Amino acid sequence: MGLTRSLSGRLAGSGRRPYTPAVIVSPSLDVVVDVGDMAVRFVTTDAHLADLLQRRYAGFLNRSATSVYEFEVSIVPPGHLAVDADLDVRIVAGCWSLERGDFRAGWNPRTRRGWIQQTVNPYSADSVLRIVHTLLLASRSGFLLHAASGVRAGRASIFTGPSGMGKTTIARLAPTDVTLLSDEISYVRKVDGAYVAFGTPFAGELLASGEAVSAPVAAIYQLAWGDHYQLDRLGATDAVRALMKNILFFVDDTELADQLLQTACDVAASVPVYRLTFAPDTAVWDAVA
C-alpha cells in the first residue's frame, strides 16, 4: 500500500499550522526474473513499467526466488538521455557502469545492488539483464551464446552462428516434440560437473520467449547453409574458435575474458561440437538426432 505523509510546520508569529498537501509515495513493485536459476529483481514505483516487465518475462517470473542482483529502476524523460549513445560498459572503482541511448545503469558486485535509469520500455531492462548474466556466467563456467536451442528426449541441442546462418530457421523447423529454449540467445553453464542449457526470454526473429526449462547439452552445432546434410566433428581448436566467435561479451576485461576462454576450452573437451551443413527442411532435427 502507498504511504501518505503530512508535512507541516508553524507559521511565524501564528498559533495556526499551515495547510500542506499530502505527499503520496507510490508503492514499490517487484518483478523477479529467473533465468538459468539466477534470479534478478527489478524494483520500481512505476506501475506501467512493472506491467511491461511482467508481460515481457511472463514465463520467467519467480517472486520466491532468491535474487543474485537487485536493481532499483527509475523512469526518466526521453530527452534526459543521449539517445544516440552506443553501449558503453566499464568497471570504475569496483562497480560496473552501463550506458546506452535508452538507459544508464550501475551496480556493485559486492552488495549485489544496482540502479537503472531508463525510458518506459521493456528493452532497456532486457539489455541490462543480458549484460548482467554475461558477467555472472563468466565466473560460473558459463556463457550466453548466439544460438538457437531446443530440448528433445531430455537432451539439449544448440545451433550457433552469426546472424543469417539459420538459427531462426532451425527454431522454426523444430518438431512438436522439441521444447524450444531460444531462437537467438542460448544460456549454458556448468551444473554438478556437466554443461546444461537453460531456456531464455531473449527472443530473436520469432519474437517468442523460450521455455523456462533446462537439460544437459548433448551437442553444439556450428551452422552452415548447403543443399545437403552433413555433420563434421570439429577438432578442439576449431570448436573453441566456433564458440568464442559467438559468445556474448560486452566489456573489455582481461580476467573475465580469460575465464570465458577457459570455459570454452572445457566445453569443447566435454561436449561434441560439429559443423552442420543443412538445407531448410524439418528433417534437419532428425539428422542431428
N, C-alpha and C positions, 0 to 999 in steps of 0.2 A: 504494500500500500504506500501511497505517497505520504510525505511528511510535510505538514503545514506548520510554519513558524511565524509568529507575530513579533515584529521588531518594533520597539517603542522606546521613548525617552521623554524627559520632561521639557516643556517649553520654558525658555529662560524667563524668569520672573513670573511664572504662572504655576498654579497648582494643578493644571489640567495636563493630561497626556495627549500628545498629538495623534492623529489618525495615521496609521501606516498600513498600506495594503499588505495582505498576506503574501508570503513568498512560497510558491509551490515548488517543491523539489520532486522531480519525477522519479518513479521507482527504477531501480536498476534491473535490467533484463539480461539473463544469462542465456547464451547459446553455446553448448558444448559440442564440438565437432570431433568425433573419434575416428581417426584414420590410422590404420596399422597398429591398433591398440595403443596409440599415443594421442591422448585427447588434448585439444587446445580449447580454452574457454574464452569466449568473447563477451565482454560486459559493456552494455550500452544503456543509455537512458532514452534513446531514440526508438520508439515503438515501430516505426516504419522500417528502419534498418533491421531491427530484430526479426521482423516478419520476413523481410527479404532473405536474411541468412537462414532462417528456419526452412523456408521453401527451397532455397538453393541446396542445402545439405540434408534434405528430408530423410534420406536413407542412412545418414551417418551421425544422427543426433543421439547423445547418450549423457543425460544430465547426471547420472550416478557415477560416471567415470571420474577417476582422479586425474586432474589435468596436469600435464607436464609444463604447460605455459598458460599464462592468463594475460589477456590484453584488454585494456580499457579503450573503447572505441568512441571517439567524438566526431561529430559532423561539422564540417567547415564549408562555407560557401564556395562555389566553383572558382571564383576569382582569387581565392586565398592561396591557391597552389599554382606552381609553374606548370601549366598544362602540357607543355612541350618537352618537359624534362625526361631524359632517359633514365632507366633504372640504375640506381647507384646504391651498392651495398658495401658497407665498410664496418670495421670494428674500431672504436675510439674509447680509450681508457677502459678496456674490458667490456664495453657494451656495444651491441650491434645497432647500426643505424641504417635505415632504408629510406629511399626517396624515389618517387616517380611522379609523373604528371598528375596522377589522381590520388596520391596518398603520401603521407610521411609516417614513419613508424620507428620505434626503437624498443629494445628490450635488454634486460640484464640477465645473462645466463646464470648468475649466482642466485638471484632472488626468484628467477623464473617468472618475472612480471614485466609487462611492457605496455606500450600505448600505440594507438593508431589514430591519426587524423585523416579523414577521407571525406569525399562527397558521398551522397546517398546512392550507392550502387553495391551489388554483391561481389563485384570483380576485384576491388581493392583488397578486401579481406581474403579473397581467394588467392591473390598473388602473395600476400604475406604468409598465408598458410603453406603454400608450396615452398617458399624460401625457408621458413622455419623448419619444415620437415627435411629439406636437403641438409640443413646444418645439424639437426638432431641425428639423422641417419648416418652422416659421415663418421660420427664417433660411436656408432652402434652397429657396425658391419652391415650397412645397408645403403640404398640409394633410390632416388626416383629416376626412372628410365623412360626416354621417349619410346613408348612401346604400347601395342595393344596386348591384352592378355585375357585368358579365359580358363575356366576350370572344367575339366571333363573327366569323369570317372575318378574324382578325388585328387587329380593331379593338375597342376597349372602349366600351361604353355605360354611363353612370352615371345612376341613377334616385334622386333625392334628395327628401327631405321629412321632416317630423316623424313621430313615432310615429302609426300608424293611417292613414297616407296611401298604403300599398300596397307598401312596399319588400319585405316578406316575400312578398307575393302575386306581385310581379314575379319574384322569385327562384324561387319555387315553380313558376311557369309557364314557366320557361326551357326551350327545346327541348334535345334531346340534343346538338346541335352547339354549344351555348353552354357555355363554361367559366366557372363561377361564381367571381368574385373575392371577393364578400362579399354577405351578405343584410342587413347592418346598418351597417358602418363601412367606407367605401372610402378608399383610400390614393392620393393624387395628388401628384406632384411633377414638376418640370421636369427633363428629361434631354436634353442636347445640343440645347437650344433648343425642344423640344416637350414637351407635357404627356403624362405616362404614368400609367396606372392599374396598381397592383400588387395582387395578392391579399393578404388579411389573415387571421389566425386569429381575428379578433374576431367571433364568431358572434352572431346575433340569435335570433329565434324558431325558426329551422330547427335551431339547436344543432349546426351543422356549419361547420367552417372552410372558407374559400375555398381555391382552388388557388394554389400559390406560383409564379404566372406573372405576366407583365406585357404590356401592349400600349398603343399610342398611343390617346389618348382621341379618339373620333370625335364624340361629342356628350354633353351633360348634359341631363337631363330633370327638370323640377320636376313632381312628381306631383299629380294631382287626380282624384278619383273622378268618374265620369259613366256615362251609359248608351250612350255612343258614343265613337269615337276621334276625337281632334282634336289637331293639333300647331300651336302658335302660337309663332313665334320671338320671344324676348324681346329688348327693347332693352337696351343696355349697362347702364343704371341698374337696371332690374328684374332683369337677370341677376346683377349684383353683389349686390343685396339677397337674391336667392334663395340664393346661395352663402353669404353671411355669416350668414344665419339658421340654416344647417345645419352650418357648420364647427365642429368640436370645439375648444374652447379653455378652459383651466381656471384661468388665472391673470390677475390684474389687472396687466398690464404694458403701458404705452403704446407702447414701442418695438416689441415683438413684435406688438401689435395693429395698428400701422401697417404692419408688414411683411406681415401677413396680408391687410389691406385692399388693399395694392398687388398682392399675388399674385392676389386675387380679381378685381381690375380687369384684370390681364393675362390671366387665364383667360377672362374674358368677351370680351376682344378677340381671343382666339386660337381659341376653341372655340365652336361654336354651342350656345346654351342655349335650350331650348324649355320651354313649359308643355305637358305631356302629359296630356290628359284621356283616361281609359281605363276600360274595363269588364274584369272579371276573366276574361280569355279568353286562350288561348295565342297568338291572332292578334296580340296587342299587340307581340310581338317582331318579327313580320313588318311591322307598321305602322311601327315605328321604323326598320326596315331600309330 
